[in-house]
């Protein structure tokens, strides 16, 4: 990170206890543990959004191809071969 900004994160007491315990088990401060968790969730969200965007683009492309194939069939371009 190049620039850091101070912020306050308020968490419920029943969540703070396991966070502190997990951070201690990972040999990290609770602050570092929570920061890492936020970074991981942000990365997962970015990957999920990219996946959904890619899936949408693929779906639109496939629909366009299907539409084009239907048009060719209707126009008779994909009919049976004539004896020759």
C-alpha positions as CSV (number, residue, x, y, z in Angstrom):
1,X,0.0,0.0,0.0
2,X,1.3,3.4,-0.9
3,X,-1.0,5.6,1.1
4,X,-2.8,4.7,4.3
5,X,-5.8,6.3,5.7
6,X,-7.0,6.0,9.3
7,X,-10.4,4.5,9.8
8,X,-12.4,3.1,12.7
9,X,-13.8,-0.4,12.6
10,X,-16.3,-1.2,15.3
11,X,-17.0,-4.9,15.8
12,X,-19.2,-6.8,18.2
13,X,-17.6,-8.1,21.4
14,X,-18.6,-11.6,20.5
15,X,-16.7,-11.3,17.2
16,X,-13.7,-9.5,18.7
17,X,-12.8,-12.4,21.0
18,X,-12.4,-15.0,18.1
19,X,-10.6,-12.4,16.0
20,X,-8.1,-11.8,18.8
21,X,-7.6,-15.5,19.3
22,X,-7.2,-16.2,15.6
23,X,-4.7,-13.3,15.3
24,X,-2.7,-14.6,18.2
25,X,-2.7,-18.1,16.7
26,X,-1.4,-16.6,13.4
27,X,1.2,-14.6,15.3
28,X,-0.3,-11.4,14.1
29,X,-1.8,-8.3,15.7
30,X,-5.6,-8.1,15.6
31,X,-5.2,-5.1,13.3
32,X,-2.9,-7.0,10.9
33,X,-5.3,-10.0,11.0
34,X,-8.4,-7.8,10.2
35,X,-6.5,-5.9,7.5
36,X,-5.5,-9.1,5.8
37,X,-9.1,-10.4,6.0
38,X,-10.4,-7.2,4.4
39,X,-7.7,-7.4,1.6
40,X,-8.7,-11.1,0.9
41,X,-12.4,-10.3,0.8
42,X,-11.8,-7.4,-1.5
43,X,-9.7,-9.5,-3.9
44,X,-12.4,-12.2,-3.9
45,X,-15.0,-9.6,-4.7
46,X,-13.0,-8.3,-7.6
47,X,-12.4,-11.8,-8.9
48,X,-16.2,-12.6,-8.5
49,X,-17.1,-9.4,-10.4
50,X,-14.7,-10.2,-13.2
51,X,-16.1,-13.8,-13.5
52,X,-19.7,-12.6,-13.7
53,X,-18.7,-10.0,-16.3
54,X,-16.9,-12.6,-18.3
55,X,-19.8,-15.0,-18.0
56,X,-22.2,-12.3,-19.2
57,X,-20.0,-11.5,-22.2
58,X,-19.8,-15.2,-23.1
59,X,-23.6,-15.6,-22.8
60,X,-24.2,-12.5,-25.0
61,X,-21.6,-13.8,-27.6
62,X,-23.2,-17.3,-27.6
63,X,-26.7,-15.8,-28.1
64,X,-25.4,-13.7,-31.0
65,X,-23.9,-16.9,-32.6
66,X,-27.1,-18.8,-32.1
67,X,-29.1,-16.0,-33.6
68,X,-26.8,-15.9,-36.6
69,X,-27.0,-19.7,-37.1
70,X,-30.8,-19.5,-36.9
71,X,-30.8,-16.8,-39.6
72,X,-28.7,-18.9,-41.9
73,X,-31.0,-21.9,-41.4
74,X,-34.0,-19.8,-42.2
75,X,-32.3,-18.4,-45.3
76,X,-31.5,-21.9,-46.5
77,X,-27.7,-21.6,-46.3
78,X,-27.3,-24.7,-44.1
79,X,-29.5,-27.1,-46.1
80,X,-28.6,-30.5,-47.3
81,X,-26.0,-30.8,-50.1
82,X,-27.3,-31.3,-53.6
83,X,-26.1,-34.3,-55.6
84,X,-23.4,-33.4,-57.7
